[in-house]
Amino acid sequence: MSSQSTINLSICMDRELKEQADSLFSELGMNMTTAMNVFVRQSVRLGKIPFEIALDKPNARTLAAIREVESIRSGEIPKRFMPVADFAKEMGE
């Protein structure tokens, strides 16, 4: 690429994150500029961010608890109570 076809781009980033990224990219044999170019080229090529961006999804146990609470709220199943010690045991503590 000729220097006439490139532009300078400024981004703000947490200092510690940049240091960690610099270290990683150095181990991979590239600098931040090369890494950002790889990211942007891949994004353009795919027409999307080249990795999944998602909220943390609840695991199966959490989903079961959510469904149980929803069932209790709707009156579908009666409320059930247990001693605290039994609850702690059930939760694996």
PDB file of N, CA, C and O in Angstrom, chain B, residues numbered from 101:
ATOM      1  N   MET B 101       0.829  -1.197   0.000  1.00  0.00           N
ATOM      2  CA  MET B 101       0.000   0.000   0.000  1.00  0.00           C
ATOM      3  C   MET B 101       0.868   1.253   0.000  1.00  0.00           C
ATOM      4  O   MET B 101       1.850   1.338   0.736  1.00  0.00           O
ATOM      5  N   SER B 102       0.512   2.185  -0.797  1.00  0.00           N
ATOM      6  CA  SER B 102       1.250   3.443  -0.765  1.00  0.00           C
ATOM      7  C   SER B 102       0.736   4.282   0.395  1.00  0.00           C
ATOM      8  O   SER B 102      -0.399   4.106   0.837  1.00  0.00           O
ATOM      9  N   SER B 103       1.551   5.176   0.878  1.00  0.00           N
ATOM     10  CA  SER B 103       1.155   6.006   2.010  1.00  0.00           C
ATOM     11  C   SER B 103      -0.008   6.920   1.670  1.00  0.00           C
ATOM     12  O   SER B 103      -0.705   7.392   2.569  1.00  0.00           O
ATOM     13  N   GLN B 104      -0.233   7.182   0.369  1.00  0.00           N
ATOM     14  CA  GLN B 104      -1.342   8.033  -0.032  1.00  0.00           C
ATOM     15  C   GLN B 104      -2.687   7.328   0.101  1.00  0.00           C
ATOM     16  O   GLN B 104      -3.728   7.984   0.147  1.00  0.00           O
ATOM     17  N   SER B 105      -2.674   5.995   0.165  1.00  0.00           N
ATOM     18  CA  SER B 105      -3.934   5.269   0.257  1.00  0.00           C
ATOM     19  C   SER B 105      -4.286   4.887   1.695  1.00  0.00           C
ATOM     20  O   SER B 105      -5.270   4.184   1.928  1.00  0.00           O
ATOM     21  N   THR B 106      -3.503   5.336   2.638  1.00  0.00           N
ATOM     22  CA  THR B 106      -3.784   5.023   4.037  1.00  0.00           C
ATOM     23  C   THR B 106      -4.132   6.297   4.791  1.00  0.00           C
ATOM     24  O   THR B 106      -3.782   7.402   4.378  1.00  0.00           O
ATOM     25  N   ILE B 107      -4.826   6.115   5.902  1.00  0.00           N
ATOM     26  CA  ILE B 107      -5.143   7.239   6.782  1.00  0.00           C
ATOM     27  C   ILE B 107      -4.774   6.848   8.201  1.00  0.00           C
ATOM     28  O   ILE B 107      -4.662   5.665   8.524  1.00  0.00           O
ATOM     29  N   ASN B 108      -4.590   7.842   9.037  1.00  0.00           N
ATOM     30  CA  ASN B 108      -4.365   7.597  10.458  1.00  0.00           C
ATOM     31  C   ASN B 108      -5.718   7.518  11.143  1.00  0.00           C
ATOM     32  O   ASN B 108      -6.633   8.273  10.815  1.00  0.00           O
ATOM     33  N   LEU B 109      -5.839   6.608  12.088  1.00  0.00           N
ATOM     34  CA  LEU B 109      -7.071   6.405  12.827  1.00  0.00           C
ATOM     35  C   LEU B 109      -6.732   6.436  14.311  1.00  0.00           C
ATOM     36  O   LEU B 109      -5.823   5.734  14.755  1.00  0.00           O
ATOM     37  N   SER B 110      -7.446   7.233  15.071  1.00  0.00           N
ATOM     38  CA  SER B 110      -7.227   7.308  16.513  1.00  0.00           C
ATOM     39  C   SER B 110      -8.387   6.648  17.229  1.00  0.00           C
ATOM     40  O   SER B 110      -9.548   6.913  16.918  1.00  0.00           O
ATOM     41  N   ILE B 111      -8.074   5.785  18.193  1.00  0.00           N
ATOM     42  CA  ILE B 111      -9.111   5.177  19.020  1.00  0.00           C
ATOM     43  C   ILE B 111      -8.721   5.322  20.480  1.00  0.00           C
ATOM     44  O   ILE B 111      -7.538   5.402  20.812  1.00  0.00           O
ATOM     45  N   CYS B 112      -9.713   5.353  21.340  1.00  0.00           N
ATOM     46  CA  CYS B 112      -9.461   5.398  22.780  1.00  0.00           C
ATOM     47  C   CYS B 112      -9.644   4.001  23.337  1.00  0.00           C
ATOM     48  O   CYS B 112     -10.582   3.289  22.978  1.00  0.00           O
ATOM     49  N   MET B 113      -8.730   3.618  24.225  1.00  0.00           N
ATOM     50  CA  MET B 113      -8.767   2.279  24.790  1.00  0.00           C
ATOM     51  C   MET B 113      -8.159   2.326  26.185  1.00  0.00           C
ATOM     52  O   MET B 113      -7.245   3.108  26.448  1.00  0.00           O
ATOM     53  N   ASP B 114      -8.663   1.503  27.057  1.00  0.00           N
ATOM     54  CA  ASP B 114      -8.107   1.369  28.389  1.00  0.00           C
ATOM     55  C   ASP B 114      -6.618   1.021  28.274  1.00  0.00           C
ATOM     56  O   ASP B 114      -6.237   0.152  27.489  1.00  0.00           O
ATOM     57  N   ARG B 115      -5.793   1.697  29.050  1.00  0.00           N
ATOM     58  CA  ARG B 115      -4.341   1.517  28.961  1.00  0.00           C
ATOM     59  C   ARG B 115      -3.922   0.060  29.192  1.00  0.00           C
ATOM     60  O   ARG B 115      -3.104  -0.483  28.449  1.00  0.00           O
ATOM     61  N   GLU B 116      -4.490  -0.564  30.227  1.00  0.00           N
ATOM     62  CA  GLU B 116      -4.126  -1.953  30.538  1.00  0.00           C
ATOM     63  C   GLU B 116      -4.539  -2.899  29.415  1.00  0.00           C
ATOM     64  O   GLU B 116      -3.806  -3.829  29.079  1.00  0.00           O
ATOM     65  N   LEU B 117      -5.714  -2.658  28.836  1.00  0.00           N
ATOM     66  CA  LEU B 117      -6.172  -3.487  27.722  1.00  0.00           C
ATOM     67  C   LEU B 117      -5.223  -3.357  26.537  1.00  0.00           C
ATOM     68  O   LEU B 117      -4.886  -4.354  25.898  1.00  0.00           O
ATOM     69  N   LYS B 118      -4.790  -2.126  26.241  1.00  0.00           N
ATOM     70  CA  LYS B 118      -3.863  -1.921  25.126  1.00  0.00           C
ATOM     71  C   LYS B 118      -2.547  -2.652  25.371  1.00  0.00           C
ATOM     72  O   LYS B 118      -1.996  -3.268  24.458  1.00  0.00           O
ATOM     73  N   GLU B 119      -2.047  -2.586  26.597  1.00  0.00           N
ATOM     74  CA  GLU B 119      -0.799  -3.275  26.920  1.00  0.00           C
ATOM     75  C   GLU B 119      -0.945  -4.781  26.739  1.00  0.00           C
ATOM     76  O   GLU B 119      -0.047  -5.440  26.215  1.00  0.00           O
ATOM     77  N   GLN B 120      -2.088  -5.326  27.178  1.00  0.00           N
ATOM     78  CA  GLN B 120      -2.340  -6.760  27.013  1.00  0.00           C
ATOM     79  C   GLN B 120      -2.437  -7.119  25.536  1.00  0.00           C
ATOM     80  O   GLN B 120      -1.898  -8.136  25.099  1.00  0.00           O
ATOM     81  N   ALA B 121      -3.132  -6.274  24.767  1.00  0.00           N
ATOM     82  CA  ALA B 121      -3.277  -6.523  23.331  1.00  0.00           C
ATOM     83  C   ALA B 121      -1.920  -6.428  22.634  1.00  0.00           C
ATOM     84  O   ALA B 121      -1.596  -7.273  21.799  1.00  0.00           O
ATOM     85  N   ASP B 122      -1.128  -5.418  22.966  1.00  0.00           N
ATOM     86  CA  ASP B 122       0.199  -5.279  22.372  1.00  0.00           C
ATOM     87  C   ASP B 122       1.035  -6.529  22.625  1.00  0.00           C
ATOM     88  O   ASP B 122       1.730  -7.015  21.733  1.00  0.00           O
ATOM     89  N   SER B 123       0.960  -7.037  23.838  1.00  0.00           N
ATOM     90  CA  SER B 123       1.718  -8.239  24.196  1.00  0.00           C
ATOM     91  C   SER B 123       1.255  -9.442  23.376  1.00  0.00           C
ATOM     92  O   SER B 123       2.072 -10.185  22.832  1.00  0.00           O
ATOM     93  N   LEU B 124      -0.059  -9.625  23.295  1.00  0.00           N
ATOM     94  CA  LEU B 124      -0.607 -10.740  22.513  1.00  0.00           C
ATOM     95  C   LEU B 124      -0.222 -10.623  21.052  1.00  0.00           C
ATOM     96  O   LEU B 124       0.281 -11.578  20.460  1.00  0.00           O
ATOM     97  N   PHE B 125      -0.456  -9.453  20.466  1.00  0.00           N
ATOM     98  CA  PHE B 125      -0.179  -9.278  19.047  1.00  0.00           C
ATOM     99  C   PHE B 125       1.311  -9.450  18.756  1.00  0.00           C
ATOM    100  O   PHE B 125       1.679  -9.975  17.705  1.00  0.00           O
ATOM    101  N   SER B 126       2.158  -9.016  19.667  1.00  0.00           N
ATOM    102  CA  SER B 126       3.594  -9.200  19.499  1.00  0.00           C
ATOM    103  C   SER B 126       3.938 -10.692  19.439  1.00  0.00           C
ATOM    104  O   SER B 126       4.742 -11.122  18.613  1.00  0.00           O
ATOM    105  N   GLU B 127       3.319 -11.465  20.323  1.00  0.00           N
ATOM    106  CA  GLU B 127       3.539 -12.920  20.313  1.00  0.00           C
ATOM    107  C   GLU B 127       3.059 -13.538  19.006  1.00  0.00           C
ATOM    108  O   GLU B 127       3.599 -14.549  18.557  1.00  0.00           O
ATOM    109  N   LEU B 128       2.050 -12.931  18.400  1.00  0.00           N
ATOM    110  CA  LEU B 128       1.520 -13.421  17.132  1.00  0.00           C
ATOM    111  C   LEU B 128       2.280 -12.863  15.935  1.00  0.00           C
ATOM    112  O   LEU B 128       1.956 -13.172  14.789  1.00  0.00           O
ATOM    113  N   GLY B 129       3.295 -12.035  16.206  1.00  0.00           N
ATOM    114  CA  GLY B 129       4.132 -11.496  15.136  1.00  0.00           C
ATOM    115  C   GLY B 129       3.553 -10.283  14.430  1.00  0.00           C
ATOM    116  O   GLY B 129       3.874 -10.017  13.271  1.00  0.00           O
ATOM    117  N   MET B 130       2.700  -9.549  15.130  1.00  0.00           N
ATOM    118  CA  MET B 130       2.122  -8.348  14.517  1.00  0.00           C
ATOM    119  C   MET B 130       2.017  -7.230  15.531  1.00  0.00           C
ATOM    120  O   MET B 130       2.195  -7.446  16.729  1.00  0.00           O
ATOM    121  N   ASN B 131       1.728  -6.046  15.051  1.00  0.00           N
ATOM    122  CA  ASN B 131       1.506  -4.919  15.942  1.00  0.00           C
ATOM    123  C   ASN B 131       0.017  -4.574  15.956  1.00  0.00           C
ATOM    124  O   ASN B 131      -0.776  -5.233  15.284  1.00  0.00           O
ATOM    125  N   MET B 132      -0.362  -3.563  16.704  1.00  0.00           N
ATOM    126  CA  MET B 132      -1.763  -3.180  16.838  1.00  0.00           C
ATOM    127  C   MET B 132      -2.351  -2.778  15.476  1.00  0.00           C
ATOM    128  O   MET B 132      -3.491  -3.128  15.169  1.00  0.00           O
ATOM    129  N   THR B 133      -1.590  -2.056  14.671  1.00  0.00           N
ATOM    130  CA  THR B 133      -2.077  -1.632  13.364  1.00  0.00           C
ATOM    131  C   THR B 133      -2.414  -2.833  12.490  1.00  0.00           C
ATOM    132  O   THR B 133      -3.473  -2.874  11.863  1.00  0.00           O
ATOM    133  N   THR B 134      -1.519  -3.801  12.451  1.00  0.00           N
ATOM    134  CA  THR B 134      -1.764  -5.002  11.650  1.00  0.00           C
ATOM    135  C   THR B 134      -2.975  -5.762  12.182  1.00  0.00           C
ATOM    136  O   THR B 134      -3.818  -6.214  11.407  1.00  0.00           O
ATOM    137  N   ALA B 135      -3.060  -5.902  13.502  1.00  0.00           N
ATOM    138  CA  ALA B 135      -4.191  -6.617  14.102  1.00  0.00           C
ATOM    139  C   ALA B 135      -5.512  -5.928  13.786  1.00  0.00           C
ATOM    140  O   ALA B 135      -6.494  -6.594  13.458  1.00  0.00           O
ATOM    141  N   MET B 136      -5.546  -4.610  13.880  1.00  0.00           N
ATOM    142  CA  MET B 136      -6.778  -3.876  13.573  1.00  0.00           C
ATOM    143  C   MET B 136      -7.131  -4.021  12.091  1.00  0.00           C
ATOM    144  O   MET B 136      -8.305  -4.147  11.744  1.00  0.00           O
ATOM    145  N   ASN B 137      -6.122  -4.002  11.220  1.00  0.00           N
ATOM    146  CA  ASN B 137      -6.381  -4.203   9.796  1.00  0.00           C
ATOM    147  C   ASN B 137      -6.926  -5.602   9.523  1.00  0.00           C
ATOM    148  O   ASN B 137      -7.830  -5.760   8.702  1.00  0.00           O
ATOM    149  N   VAL B 138      -6.395  -6.607  10.194  1.00  0.00           N
ATOM    150  CA  VAL B 138      -6.908  -7.975  10.053  1.00  0.00           C
ATOM    151  C   VAL B 138      -8.378  -8.012  10.470  1.00  0.00           C
ATOM    152  O   VAL B 138      -9.217  -8.570   9.764  1.00  0.00           O
ATOM    153  N   PHE B 139      -8.682  -7.414  11.622  1.00  0.00           N
ATOM    154  CA  PHE B 139     -10.065  -7.381  12.119  1.00  0.00           C
ATOM    155  C   PHE B 139     -10.997  -6.693  11.126  1.00  0.00           C
ATOM    156  O   PHE B 139     -12.051  -7.231  10.789  1.00  0.00           O
ATOM    157  N   VAL B 140     -10.617  -5.513  10.660  1.00  0.00           N
ATOM    158  CA  VAL B 140     -11.482  -4.746   9.760  1.00  0.00           C
ATOM    159  C   VAL B 140     -11.635  -5.460   8.414  1.00  0.00           C
ATOM    160  O   VAL B 140     -12.740  -5.522   7.876  1.00  0.00           O
ATOM    161  N   ARG B 141     -10.559  -5.991   7.870  1.00  0.00           N
ATOM    162  CA  ARG B 141     -10.648  -6.708   6.592  1.00  0.00           C
ATOM    163  C   ARG B 141     -11.575  -7.922   6.710  1.00  0.00           C
ATOM    164  O   ARG B 141     -12.394  -8.170   5.824  1.00  0.00           O
ATOM    165  N   GLN B 142     -11.445  -8.671   7.796  1.00  0.00           N
ATOM    166  CA  GLN B 142     -12.299  -9.838   8.000  1.00  0.00           C
ATOM    167  C   GLN B 142     -13.754  -9.405   8.159  1.00  0.00           C
ATOM    168  O   GLN B 142     -14.652 -10.058   7.627  1.00  0.00           O
ATOM    169  N   SER B 143     -13.999  -8.311   8.885  1.00  0.00           N
ATOM    170  CA  SER B 143     -15.360  -7.793   9.052  1.00  0.00           C
ATOM    171  C   SER B 143     -15.973  -7.439   7.707  1.00  0.00           C
ATOM    172  O   SER B 143     -17.120  -7.789   7.426  1.00  0.00           O
ATOM    173  N   VAL B 144     -15.205  -6.745   6.878  1.00  0.00           N
ATOM    174  CA  VAL B 144     -15.694  -6.344   5.554  1.00  0.00           C
ATOM    175  C   VAL B 144     -15.919  -7.579   4.682  1.00  0.00           C
ATOM    176  O   VAL B 144     -16.929  -7.678   3.986  1.00  0.00           O
ATOM    177  N   ARG B 145     -14.983  -8.508   4.724  1.00  0.00           N
ATOM    178  CA  ARG B 145     -15.098  -9.717   3.905  1.00  0.00           C
ATOM    179  C   ARG B 145     -16.355 -10.505   4.265  1.00  0.00           C
ATOM    180  O   ARG B 145     -17.059 -10.985   3.377  1.00  0.00           O
ATOM    181  N   LEU B 146     -16.646 -10.643   5.578  1.00  0.00           N
ATOM    182  CA  LEU B 146     -17.793 -11.421   6.031  1.00  0.00           C
ATOM    183  C   LEU B 146     -19.088 -10.620   6.060  1.00  0.00           C
ATOM    184  O   LEU B 146     -20.179 -11.189   6.054  1.00  0.00           O
ATOM    185  N   GLY B 147     -18.961  -9.305   6.092  1.00  0.00           N
ATOM    186  CA  GLY B 147     -20.143  -8.459   6.207  1.00  0.00           C
ATOM    187  C   GLY B 147     -20.721  -8.462   7.607  1.00  0.00           C
ATOM    188  O   GLY B 147     -21.915  -8.228   7.792  1.00  0.00           O
ATOM    189  N   LYS B 148     -19.870  -8.730   8.603  1.00  0.00           N
ATOM    190  CA  LYS B 148     -20.303  -8.759   9.999  1.00  0.00           C
ATOM    191  C   LYS B 148     -19.078  -8.747  10.902  1.00  0.00           C
ATOM    192  O   LYS B 148     -17.948  -8.891  10.435  1.00  0.00           O
ATOM    193  N   ILE B 149     -19.311  -8.576  12.192  1.00  0.00           N
ATOM    194  CA  ILE B 149     -18.227  -8.722  13.167  1.00  0.00           C
ATOM    195  C   ILE B 149     -17.791 -10.184  13.110  1.00  0.00           C
ATOM    196  O   ILE B 149     -18.647 -11.068  13.139  1.00  0.00           O
ATOM    197  N   PRO B 150     -16.505 -10.466  13.032  1.00  0.00           N
ATOM    198  CA  PRO B 150     -16.067 -11.843  12.804  1.00  0.00           C
ATOM    199  C   PRO B 150     -16.064 -12.752  14.043  1.00  0.00           C
ATOM    200  O   PRO B 150     -15.333 -13.740  14.090  1.00  0.00           O
ATOM    201  N   PHE B 151     -16.862 -12.419  15.016  1.00  0.00           N
ATOM    202  CA  PHE B 151     -17.039 -13.272  16.187  1.00  0.00           C
ATOM    203  C   PHE B 151     -18.374 -12.929  16.805  1.00  0.00           C
ATOM    204  O   PHE B 151     -18.942 -11.872  16.533  1.00  0.00           O
ATOM    205  N   GLU B 152     -18.873 -13.825  17.638  1.00  0.00           N
ATOM    206  CA  GLU B 152     -20.182 -13.618  18.247  1.00  0.00           C
ATOM    207  C   GLU B 152     -20.092 -12.585  19.363  1.00  0.00           C
ATOM    208  O   GLU B 152     -19.180 -12.623  20.189  1.00  0.00           O
ATOM    209  N   ILE B 153     -21.042 -11.673  19.374  1.00  0.00           N
ATOM    210  CA  ILE B 153     -21.188 -10.710  20.462  1.00  0.00           C
ATOM    211  C   ILE B 153     -22.549 -10.993  21.075  1.00  0.00           C
ATOM    212  O   ILE B 153     -23.580 -10.837  20.421  1.00  0.00           O
ATOM    213  N   ALA B 154     -22.546 -11.406  22.328  1.00  0.00           N
ATOM    214  CA  ALA B 154     -23.807 -11.795  22.953  1.00  0.00           C
ATOM    215  C   ALA B 154     -23.765 -11.516  24.445  1.00  0.00           C
ATOM    216  O   ALA B 154     -22.700 -11.442  25.058  1.00  0.00           O
ATOM    217  N   LEU B 155     -24.931 -11.367  24.999  1.00  0.00           N
ATOM    218  CA  LEU B 155     -25.046 -11.285  26.448  1.00  0.00           C
ATOM    219  C   LEU B 155     -24.767 -12.664  27.011  1.00  0.00           C
ATOM    220  O   LEU B 155     -24.978 -13.673  26.338  1.00  0.00           O
ATOM    221  N   ASP B 156     -24.290 -12.708  28.253  1.00  0.00           N
ATOM    222  CA  ASP B 156     -24.094 -14.006  28.883  1.00  0.00           C
ATOM    223  C   ASP B 156     -25.428 -14.730  28.932  1.00  0.00           C
ATOM    224  O   ASP B 156     -26.436 -14.172  29.366  1.00  0.00           O
ATOM    225  N   LYS B 157     -25.424 -15.968  28.488  1.00  0.00           N
ATOM    226  CA  LYS B 157     -26.641 -16.755  28.480  1.00  0.00           C
ATOM    227  C   LYS B 157     -26.693 -17.585  29.755  1.00  0.00           C
ATOM    228  O   LYS B 157     -25.672 -18.122  30.184  1.00  0.00           O
ATOM    229  N   PRO B 158     -27.870 -17.696  30.365  1.00  0.00           N
ATOM    230  CA  PRO B 158     -27.963 -18.499  31.583  1.00  0.00           C
ATOM    231  C   PRO B 158     -27.741 -19.980  31.272  1.00  0.00           C
ATOM    232  O   PRO B 158     -28.096 -20.469  30.199  1.00  0.00           O
ATOM    233  N   ASN B 159     -27.141 -20.684  32.245  1.00  0.00           N
ATOM    234  CA  ASN B 159     -26.920 -22.113  32.060  1.00  0.00           C
ATOM    235  C   ASN B 159     -28.223 -22.871  32.321  1.00  0.00           C
ATOM    236  O   ASN B 159     -29.232 -22.265  32.680  1.00  0.00           O
ATOM    237  N   ALA B 160     -28.204 -24.196  32.141  1.00  0.00           N
ATOM    238  CA  ALA B 160     -29.416 -25.018  32.265  1.00  0.00           C
ATOM    239  C   ALA B 160     -30.023 -24.919  33.658  1.00  0.00           C
ATOM    240  O   ALA B 160     -31.244 -24.887  33.807  1.00  0.00           O
ATOM    241  N   ARG B 161     -29.182 -24.871  34.666  1.00  0.00           N
ATOM    242  CA  ARG B 161     -29.682 -24.797  36.045  1.00  0.00           C
ATOM    243  C   ARG B 161     -30.425 -23.479  36.293  1.00  0.00           C
ATOM    244  O   ARG B 161     -31.485 -23.456  36.918  1.00  0.00           O
ATOM    245  N   THR B 162     -29.852 -22.398  35.795  1.00  0.00           N
ATOM    246  CA  THR B 162     -30.491 -21.089  35.945  1.00  0.00           C
ATOM    247  C   THR B 162     -31.797 -21.031  35.169  1.00  0.00           C
ATOM    248  O   THR B 162     -32.790 -20.496  35.661  1.00  0.00           O
ATOM    249  N   LEU B 163     -31.800 -21.579  33.955  1.00  0.00           N
ATOM    250  CA  LEU B 163     -33.030 -21.606  33.162  1.00  0.00           C
ATOM    251  C   LEU B 163     -34.126 -22.396  33.870  1.00  0.00           C
ATOM    252  O   LEU B 163     -35.289 -21.992  33.857  1.00  0.00           O
ATOM    253  N   ALA B 164     -33.760 -23.526  34.491  1.00  0.00           N
ATOM    254  CA  ALA B 164     -34.747 -24.328  35.224  1.00  0.00           C
ATOM    255  C   ALA B 164     -35.312 -23.529  36.395  1.00  0.00           C
ATOM    256  O   ALA B 164     -36.513 -23.583  36.657  1.00  0.00           O
ATOM    257  N   ALA B 165     -34.458 -22.790  37.098  1.00  0.00           N
ATOM    258  CA  ALA B 165     -34.916 -21.971  38.225  1.00  0.00           C
ATOM    259  C   ALA B 165     -35.848 -20.864  37.740  1.00  0.00           C
ATOM    260  O   ALA B 165     -36.855 -20.572  38.385  1.00  0.00           O
ATOM    261  N   ILE B 166     -35.520 -20.255  36.619  1.00  0.00           N
ATOM    262  CA  ILE B 166     -36.371 -19.199  36.051  1.00  0.00           C
ATOM    263  C   ILE B 166     -37.739 -19.768  35.696  1.00  0.00           C
ATOM    264  O   ILE B 166     -38.769 -19.167  36.002  1.00  0.00           O
ATOM    265  N   ARG B 167     -37.742 -20.938  35.047  1.00  0.00           N
ATOM    266  CA  ARG B 167     -39.020 -21.569  34.687  1.00  0.00           C
ATOM    267  C   ARG B 167     -39.840 -21.908  35.929  1.00  0.00           C
ATOM    268  O   ARG B 167     -41.061 -21.755  35.936  1.00  0.00           O
ATOM    269  N   GLU B 168     -39.161 -22.369  36.979  1.00  0.00           N
ATOM    270  CA  GLU B 168     -39.869 -22.705  38.221  1.00  0.00           C
ATOM    271  C   GLU B 168     -40.507 -21.457  38.830  1.00  0.00           C
ATOM    272  O   GLU B 168     -41.665 -21.488  39.245  1.00  0.00           O
ATOM    273  N   VAL B 169     -39.759 -20.372  38.881  1.00  0.00           N
ATOM    274  CA  VAL B 169     -40.306 -19.124  39.430  1.00  0.00           C
ATOM    275  C   VAL B 169     -41.495 -18.660  38.599  1.00  0.00           C
ATOM    276  O   VAL B 169     -42.512 -18.240  39.151  1.00  0.00           O
ATOM    277  N   GLU B 170     -41.374 -18.733  37.283  1.00  0.00           N
ATOM    278  CA  GLU B 170     -42.486 -18.332  36.426  1.00  0.00           C
ATOM    279  C   GLU B 170     -43.716 -19.214  36.669  1.00  0.00           C
ATOM    280  O   GLU B 170     -44.844 -18.722  36.664  1.00  0.00           O
ATOM    281  N   SER B 171     -43.497 -20.507  36.881  1.00  0.00           N
ATOM    282  CA  SER B 171     -44.612 -21.421  37.153  1.00  0.00           C
ATOM    283  C   SER B 171     -45.261 -21.115  38.493  1.00  0.00           C
ATOM    284  O   SER B 171     -46.484 -21.181  38.620  1.00  0.00           O
ATOM    285  N   ILE B 172     -44.460 -20.782  39.487  1.00  0.00           N
ATOM    286  CA  ILE B 172     -44.999 -20.429  40.809  1.00  0.00           C
ATOM    287  C   ILE B 172     -45.813 -19.140  40.697  1.00  0.00           C
ATOM    288  O   ILE B 172     -46.918 -19.050  41.232  1.00  0.00           O
ATOM    289  N   ARG B 173     -45.264 -18.150  40.003  1.00  0.00           N
ATOM    290  CA  ARG B 173     -45.970 -16.871  39.841  1.00  0.00           C
ATOM    291  C   ARG B 173     -47.314 -17.049  39.124  1.00  0.00           C
ATOM    292  O   ARG B 173     -48.294 -16.381  39.454  1.00  0.00           O
ATOM    293  N   SER B 174     -47.346 -17.931  38.167  1.00  0.00           N
ATOM    294  CA  SER B 174     -48.582 -18.123  37.401  1.00  0.00           C
ATOM    295  C   SER B 174     -49.582 -19.015  38.137  1.00  0.00           C
ATOM    296  O   SER B 174     -50.728 -19.151  37.709  1.00  0.00           O
ATOM    297  N   GLY B 175     -49.147 -19.625  39.248  1.00  0.00           N
ATOM    298  CA  GLY B 175     -50.027 -20.520  39.994  1.00  0.00           C
ATOM    299  C   GLY B 175     -50.061 -21.919  39.424  1.00  0.00           C
ATOM    300  O   GLY B 175     -50.812 -22.771  39.899  1.00  0.00           O
ATOM    301  N   GLU B 176     -49.259 -22.158  38.416  1.00  0.00           N
ATOM    302  CA  GLU B 176     -49.209 -23.473  37.782  1.00  0.00           C
ATOM    303  C   GLU B 176     -48.740 -24.553  38.758  1.00  0.00           C
ATOM    304  O   GLU B 176     -49.266 -25.666  38.765  1.00  0.00           O
ATOM    305  N   ILE B 177     -47.754 -24.215  39.573  1.00  0.00           N
ATOM    306  CA  ILE B 177     -47.319 -25.143  40.620  1.00  0.00           C
ATOM    307  C   ILE B 177     -47.325 -24.384  41.942  1.00  0.00           C
ATOM    308  O   ILE B 177     -47.069 -23.180  41.971  1.00  0.00           O
ATOM    309  N   PRO B 178     -47.616 -25.088  43.035  1.00  0.00           N
ATOM    310  CA  PRO B 178     -47.649 -24.414  44.338  1.00  0.00           C
ATOM    311  C   PRO B 178     -46.253 -24.049  44.806  1.00  0.00           C
ATOM    312  O   PRO B 178     -45.270 -24.671  44.403  1.00  0.00           O
ATOM    313  N   LYS B 179     -46.171 -23.038  45.660  1.00  0.00           N
ATOM    314  CA  LYS B 179     -44.899 -22.659  46.260  1.00  0.00           C
ATOM    315  C   LYS B 179     -44.417 -23.809  47.120  1.00  0.00           C
ATOM    316  O   LYS B 179     -45.211 -24.474  47.785  1.00  0.00           O
ATOM    317  N   ARG B 180     -43.143 -24.036  47.105  1.00  0.00           N
ATOM    318  CA  ARG B 180     -42.580 -25.058  47.987  1.00  0.00           C
ATOM    319  C   ARG B 180     -41.425 -24.424  48.749  1.00  0.00           C
ATOM    320  O   ARG B 180     -40.643 -23.644  48.206  1.00  0.00           O
ATOM    321  N   PHE B 181     -41.349 -24.774  49.985  1.00  0.00           N
ATOM    322  CA  PHE B 181     -40.303 -24.217  50.840  1.00  0.00           C
ATOM    323  C   PHE B 181     -39.508 -25.363  51.432  1.00  0.00           C
ATOM    324  O   PHE B 181     -40.020 -26.471  51.587  1.00  0.00           O
ATOM    325  N   MET B 182     -38.256 -25.093  51.762  1.00  0.00           N
ATOM    326  CA  MET B 182     -37.423 -26.111  52.387  1.00  0.00           C
ATOM    327  C   MET B 182     -36.526 -25.431  53.408  1.00  0.00           C
ATOM    328  O   MET B 182     -36.271 -24.230  53.319  1.00  0.00           O
ATOM    329  N   PRO B 183     -36.050 -26.196  54.373  1.00  0.00           N
ATOM    330  CA  PRO B 183     -35.117 -25.617  55.348  1.00  0.00           C
ATOM    331  C   PRO B 183     -33.868 -25.083  54.646  1.00  0.00           C
ATOM    332  O   PRO B 183     -33.459 -25.610  53.611  1.00  0.00           O
ATOM    333  N   VAL B 184     -33.271 -24.049  55.206  1.00  0.00           N
ATOM    334  CA  VAL B 184     -32.089 -23.420  54.616  1.00  0.00           C
ATOM    335  C   VAL B 184     -30.969 -24.439  54.418  1.00  0.00           C
ATOM    336  O   VAL B 184     -30.290 -24.417  53.391  1.00  0.00           O
ATOM    337  N   ALA B 185     -30.770 -25.325  55.381  1.00  0.00           N
ATOM    338  CA  ALA B 185     -29.708 -26.333  55.274  1.00  0.00           C
ATOM    339  C   ALA B 185     -29.941 -27.233  54.059  1.00  0.00           C
ATOM    340  O   ALA B 185     -28.995 -27.584  53.354  1.00  0.00           O
ATOM    341  N   ASP B 186     -31.192 -27.603  53.817  1.00  0.00           N
ATOM    342  CA  ASP B 186     -31.503 -28.439  52.652  1.00  0.00           C
ATOM    343  C   ASP B 186     -31.256 -27.672  51.355  1.00  0.00           C
ATOM    344  O   ASP B 186     -30.761 -28.226  50.373  1.00  0.00           O
ATOM    345  N   PHE B 187     -31.611 -26.388  51.371  1.00  0.00           N
ATOM    346  CA  PHE B 187     -31.383 -25.544  50.195  1.00  0.00           C
ATOM    347  C   PHE B 187     -29.893 -25.460  49.880  1.00  0.00           C
ATOM    348  O   PHE B 187     -29.487 -25.608  48.727  1.00  0.00           O
ATOM    349  N   ALA B 188     -29.074 -25.221  50.917  1.00  0.00           N
ATOM    350  CA  ALA B 188     -27.627 -25.120  50.729  1.00  0.00           C
ATOM    351  C   ALA B 188     -27.083 -26.439  50.189  1.00  0.00           C
ATOM    352  O   ALA B 188     -26.214 -26.452  49.317  1.00  0.00           O
ATOM    353  N   LYS B 189     -27.599 -27.542  50.714  1.00  0.00           N
ATOM    354  CA  LYS B 189     -27.157 -28.855  50.242  1.00  0.00           C
ATOM    355  C   LYS B 189     -27.516 -29.047  48.768  1.00  0.00           C
ATOM    356  O   LYS B 189     -26.707 -29.542  47.984  1.00  0.00           O
ATOM    357  N   GLU B 190     -28.744 -28.647  48.399  1.00  0.00           N
ATOM    358  CA  GLU B 190     -29.197 -28.766  47.018  1.00  0.00           C
ATOM    359  C   GLU B 190     -28.359 -27.907  46.078  1.00  0.00           C
ATOM    360  O   GLU B 190     -28.121 -28.276  44.928  1.00  0.00           O
ATOM    361  N   MET B 191     -27.912 -26.751  46.585  1.00  0.00           N
ATOM    362  CA  MET B 191     -27.107 -25.846  45.766  1.00  0.00           C
ATOM    363  C   MET B 191     -25.646 -26.256  45.703  1.00  0.00           C
ATOM    364  O   MET B 191     -24.840 -25.603  45.041  1.00  0.00           O
ATOM    365  N   GLY B 192     -25.300 -27.351  46.401  1.00  0.00           N
ATOM    366  CA  GLY B 192     -23.945 -27.876  46.319  1.00  0.00           C
ATOM    367  C   GLY B 192     -22.967 -27.236  47.284  1.00  0.00           C
ATOM    368  O   GLY B 192     -21.757 -27.289  47.064  1.00  0.00           O
ATOM    369  N   GLU B 193     -23.464 -26.641  48.332  1.00  0.00           N
ATOM    370  CA  GLU B 193     -22.550 -25.981  49.284  1.00  0.00           C
ATOM    371  C   GLU B 193     -22.470 -26.776  50.563  1.00  0.00           C
ATOM    372  O   GLU B 193     -21.756 -26.388  51.488  1.00  0.00           O
TER     373      GLU B 193
END
